[in-house]
């Protein structure tokens, strides 16, 4: 009898433990996150290569059938000015919309966490994040596809007296009347660059006084060695995530993070962006600005805006140079900056400006950019 009673109690104890365990399991709640969109002003904290990245948007969408799965869609945030509504470039350069397929979401009390690696457009994206209803913390590290620029640094060519170096100019158009002969626009532009003085320095001298080197990093960042002003003694390195690049079909695509640039510079760039959009038909920051480039045997490089990009802009500008009052204003501005060469403005530059509309009409090739020398790696 005692053995039967003992067996009964043992069976009841096991049953109580089992049901208690089931009851406790039922009480455990899996935290789920509803569809939520995050921005700089709505809970998004994003880092790229360990540094803050602004101006982006992240939208989380859960899998309705499986709480361990979901998607996180990353895009540039919307930029609105008085004249345009556009989007900033995507988080990964060259990828306007990046969708991360989350397959290992861990639910914790009041938040979810996830991490993984995904490849898109031959770029390896490693991500790690945590999210709640009100916030998303996301860290990204990216290895971009190999290209001939990645990991290289180029130094701006130094100007020689009366030369346009490091400014690269190639302009083919009909010559225009000048004094008793004719002149070509490329020679005229070269003279303008050499003559125009700012703080007693020519434009090439000014440029090389504030920009030293440009580096193309493997993560898609472009980093510059620069000075804020000519009076600064030392070069400094620009922060990450201001400007990024991709190389595609023989061109560099420059992706500017206007929100990040505004934050670092402390200036509202919306008015400048609006003005640029007036003169650049179909401006699309998310697609990047196409820059042609050439690298010679010594690894010296020219980077420039080509005819396809510049000629439509020149055609938009053409009416300004057909307005006599505007032409006079430009001439007066040039005189005020020409210093001791002011007397040459009317003689040399006025014919150039007056001829500009016809030059635009007859342009077959126009390229303007910068010249660099390779540095020792």
C-alpha positions in Angstrom: 0.0 0.0 0.0 2.8 2.4 0.9 4.5 1.7 -2.4 1.2 2.4 -4.3 0.8 5.7 -2.4 4.4 6.7 -3.0 3.9 5.9 -6.8 0.8 8.0 -6.9 2.5 11.0 -5.3 5.4 10.7 -7.7 3.1 10.6 -10.7 1.2 13.7 -9.4 4.5 15.6 -8.7 5.7 14.9 -12.3 2.4 16.0 -13.7 2.5 19.2 -11.6 6.0 20.0 -12.8 5.0 19.3 -16.4 1.9 21.5 -16.3 3.8 24.2 -14.4 6.4 24.3 -17.1 3.8 24.5 -19.8 2.1 27.3 -18.0 5.3 29.2 -17.6 6.1 28.7 -21.3 2.7 30.2 -22.2 3.5 33.2 -20.1 6.7 34.0 -22.1 5.8 36.7 -24.6 7.8 37.1 -27.8 8.4 40.8 -28.5 7.4 41.8 -32.0 8.0 45.0 -33.8 5.3 46.5 -36.1 6.3 48.1 -39.4 8.3 51.2 -38.4 10.3 53.9 -40.4 13.3 55.6 -38.8 15.1 58.8 -39.7 17.6 61.2 -38.1 14.7 62.9 -36.4 12.8 59.7 -35.7 15.1 57.4 -33.7 17.7 56.4 -36.3 21.4 56.1 -35.1 23.4 54.9 -38.0 27.2 54.3 -38.3 29.1 53.4 -41.4 32.7 52.2 -40.9 32.3 53.1 -37.3 31.4 56.8 -37.9 28.1 58.5 -37.8 26.1 58.7 -41.0 23.2 61.2 -41.3 20.6 61.8 -44.0 19.3 58.3 -44.3 16.1 56.4 -43.8 15.4 52.9 -42.6 12.1 51.0 -42.8 11.6 47.8 -40.8 9.0 45.3 -41.9 8.3 42.1 -39.9 7.6 38.7 -41.5 3.9 38.0 -40.7 4.5 34.2 -40.4 7.9 34.1 -38.7 9.0 36.5 -35.9 12.7 35.6 -36.5 12.5 37.1 -40.0 11.9 40.6 -41.5 13.4 43.1 -43.8 15.2 46.4 -43.3 15.1 48.8 -46.3 17.7 51.6 -46.3 17.4 54.6 -48.6 18.5 58.3 -48.6 16.2 60.6 -46.7 14.0 63.0 -48.6 15.5 66.5 -49.2 13.0 69.3 -49.8 13.9 72.8 -51.0 11.8 75.6 -52.4 12.4 74.3 -55.9 12.9 70.6 -55.7 12.1 67.4 -53.8 14.8 64.8 -54.1 16.5 62.1 -52.1 19.9 61.9 -50.6 22.2 59.1 -52.0 21.7 55.6 -50.6 23.6 54.3 -47.5 25.9 52.2 -49.7 27.3 54.2 -52.6 25.6 53.2 -55.9 22.8 51.4 -54.1 19.8 53.8 -53.9 17.7 51.2 -52.1 19.3 48.5 -49.9 17.1 45.8 -48.5 18.6 43.7 -45.8 16.9 40.3 -45.4 16.9 39.6 -41.6 16.8 35.9 -40.9 18.0 35.7 -37.3 16.0 38.2 -35.3 16.3 37.7 -31.6 13.4 38.9 -29.5 14.2 40.4 -26.1 12.2 42.3 -23.6 11.1 45.5 -25.4 13.4 45.2 -28.4 14.7 43.0 -31.2 18.3 42.5 -32.3 19.8 41.1 -35.5 23.1 40.8 -37.4 24.5 39.3 -40.6 26.2 39.7 -43.9 24.7 40.3 -47.3 26.1 40.9 -50.7 24.6 43.4 -53.1 26.1 44.7 -56.4 29.3 42.8 -55.4 29.6 44.8 -52.2 29.8 42.8 -48.9 27.6 44.5 -46.3 28.0 43.4 -42.6 25.3 44.7 -40.3 24.4 44.6 -36.6 21.5 46.4 -35.0 18.9 46.7 -32.3 15.4 48.2 -32.7 12.4 49.3 -30.6 9.3 51.1 -31.5 11.1 54.4 -31.0 14.7 53.7 -32.0 17.0 51.8 -34.4 20.7 51.5 -33.7 22.4 50.1 -36.8 26.1 49.6 -37.5 27.3 48.9 -41.1 30.7 47.9 -42.5 31.0 47.6 -46.2 33.7 46.3 -48.6 33.0 47.7 -52.1 34.0 45.9 -55.3 37.6 46.2 -56.4 38.4 49.0 -58.8 41.5 50.8 -60.1 41.1 53.7 -57.6 40.3 51.9 -54.3 43.1 52.3 -51.8 44.9 55.0 -53.8 45.7 58.6 -52.9 46.2 61.3 -55.4 47.9 64.7 -54.8 46.6 67.9 -56.5 49.1 69.1 -59.2 50.9 72.2 -58.1 50.5 75.3 -60.3 53.2 76.9 -62.3 53.2 80.7 -63.0 50.6 81.7 -65.5 49.3 78.2 -65.9 45.9 76.7 -65.0 47.4 73.7 -63.3 45.7 71.9 -61.4 42.5 72.9 -63.3 42.0 70.8 -66.3 40.2 72.5 -69.3 39.4 71.0 -72.7 37.0 73.2 -74.8 36.4 72.8 -78.5 34.2 75.4 -80.2 34.3 77.9 -83.0 36.8 80.7 -82.4 35.3 84.2 -81.9 36.3 87.7 -83.0 39.0 89.2 -80.8 40.6 92.6 -81.6 41.7 92.2 -85.2 41.8 88.4 -85.2 40.1 85.5 -83.5 40.6 83.6 -80.2 39.6 80.2 -78.8 37.6 79.6 -75.7 40.1 77.2 -74.1 42.9 79.8 -74.2 40.5 82.4 -72.9 39.4 80.3 -69.9 43.0 79.6 -69.1 43.7 83.4 -69.0 40.7 84.1 -66.9 41.9 81.5 -64.3 45.4 82.9 -64.3 44.3 86.6 -64.1 41.5 86.4 -61.5 42.9 87.2 -58.1 41.4 86.3 -54.7 43.4 87.6 -51.7 46.3 88.3 -54.1 46.3 84.7 -55.3 45.2 83.2 -58.6 42.4 80.6 -58.7 44.8 77.7 -59.2 47.0 79.0 -56.3 43.9 79.3 -54.1 42.8 75.8 -54.9 46.2 74.2 -54.1 46.3 76.2 -51.0 43.2 74.6 -49.5 43.2 71.1 -51.1 46.2 68.8 -50.9 45.3 65.1 -51.5 42.2 62.9 -52.2 42.0 59.3 -51.2 39.6 56.6 -52.5 38.9 54.2 -49.6 37.9 50.5 -50.0 34.6 51.1 -48.2 33.5 53.7 -50.8 34.4 56.8 -48.9 36.4 59.7 -50.5 38.6 61.4 -47.9 40.5 64.7 -48.5 43.5 66.4 -47.0 42.6 70.0 -46.8 42.7 73.4 -45.0 39.8 75.5 -44.0 41.7 78.6 -45.0 45.0 79.7 -46.6 46.2 81.0 -43.2 46.0 77.5 -41.6 49.4 75.9 -40.9 48.5 72.2 -41.0 46.5 70.0 -43.3 43.6 68.1 -41.8 41.7 65.0 -42.9 38.0 65.3 -43.7 35.5 63.1 -41.8 34.1 60.0 -43.3 30.7 59.8 -44.9 30.6 63.2 -46.5 31.4 62.1 -50.1 31.4 58.6 -51.5 32.1 57.0 -54.9 31.5 54.1 -57.2 33.4 53.3 -60.5 31.2 52.1 -63.3 31.6 52.0 -67.1 34.7 54.1 -67.0 33.3 56.9 -64.8 33.4 57.9 -61.2 30.0 58.5 -59.6 30.3 61.0 -56.8 27.7 60.6 -54.0 27.4 63.7 -51.8 25.7 63.4 -48.4 24.3 66.9 -48.2 22.8 66.4 -44.7 26.2 65.2 -43.4 28.0 68.1 -45.1 25.6 70.6 -43.6 26.1 69.2 -40.2 29.9 69.2 -40.4 30.1 72.7 -42.0 27.3 74.2 -39.8 25.7 75.7 -42.9 22.2 75.2 -44.4 22.9 74.1 -48.0 19.3 73.9 -49.1 19.5 77.2 -50.9 22.6 76.2 -52.7 21.1 72.9 -53.6 18.0 74.6 -54.9 20.1 77.0 -57.1 22.1 74.1 -58.5 19.0 72.2 -59.4 17.9 75.2 -61.5 21.0 74.8 -63.7 21.4 71.0 -63.6 18.4 69.5 -65.4 17.1 66.4 -63.7 19.4 66.6 -60.7 19.3 63.3 -58.9 21.6 63.1 -55.8 20.7 59.4 -55.3 22.2 58.5 -58.6 25.5 60.3 -58.1 27.3 62.9 -60.1 29.1 61.4 -63.1 32.7 62.3 -63.4 34.9 61.2 -66.3 38.5 60.3 -65.5 41.7 59.2 -67.1 44.8 57.7 -65.6 48.1 57.7 -67.5 51.1 55.4 -67.2 52.6 57.3 -64.3 49.3 57.1 -62.5 48.6 60.8 -62.8 44.9 61.4 -63.1 42.5 63.9 -64.5 39.0 64.0 -63.1 36.4 66.1 -64.9 32.9 66.9 -65.8 32.5 65.9 -69.5 30.5 67.2 -72.4 27.4 65.0 -71.7 27.1 66.6 -68.2 28.3 70.2 -68.9 26.8 71.1 -72.2 23.1 70.9 -71.0 24.1 73.2 -68.1 25.8 75.7 -70.5 22.7 75.8 -72.6 20.6 76.6 -69.5 23.1 79.4 -68.6 23.2 80.8 -72.2 20.4 83.4 -71.7 22.3 85.0 -68.8 25.1 85.9 -71.3 22.5 87.3 -73.7 21.4 89.8 -71.1 23.5 93.0 -71.4 22.8 94.0 -67.8 24.0 90.6 -66.6 27.1 90.8 -68.8 28.0 94.2 -67.3 27.5 92.8 -63.8 29.9 89.9 -64.5 32.5 92.2 -65.9 32.3 94.5 -62.9 32.6 91.5 -60.6 35.7 90.3 -62.5 37.2 93.8 -62.3 36.8 93.9 -58.5 38.8 90.7 -58.2 41.5 91.4 -60.8 43.7 93.6 -58.6 46.4 95.3 -60.6 45.1 93.6 -63.8 41.8 95.3 -63.7 42.6 97.4 -66.8 42.8 94.2 -68.8 39.3 93.1 -68.2 37.6 95.2 -70.8 40.4 94.4 -73.4 40.6 90.7 -72.9 37.6 89.4 -71.0 34.6 91.4 -72.3 35.0 89.9 -75.8 35.0 86.4 -74.3 31.9 87.0 -72.3 30.1 88.6 -75.2 31.0 85.7 -77.5 29.9 83.1 -74.9 26.4 82.4 -76.4 27.8 81.6 -79.8 30.6 79.5 -78.2 27.9 77.4 -76.4 26.0 76.9 -79.7 29.2 75.7 -81.5 30.7 73.6 -78.6 31.5 70.0 -79.7 33.5 69.1 -76.6 33.9 70.6 -73.2 35.7 69.1 -70.2 36.5 70.8 -66.9 38.0 69.3 -63.8 41.1 68.7 -61.7 44.6 67.3 -62.3 46.3 65.0 -59.8 49.6 63.2 -59.4 49.8 59.7 -57.8 51.3 59.4 -54.4 53.6 56.5 -53.3 51.5 53.8 -51.8 
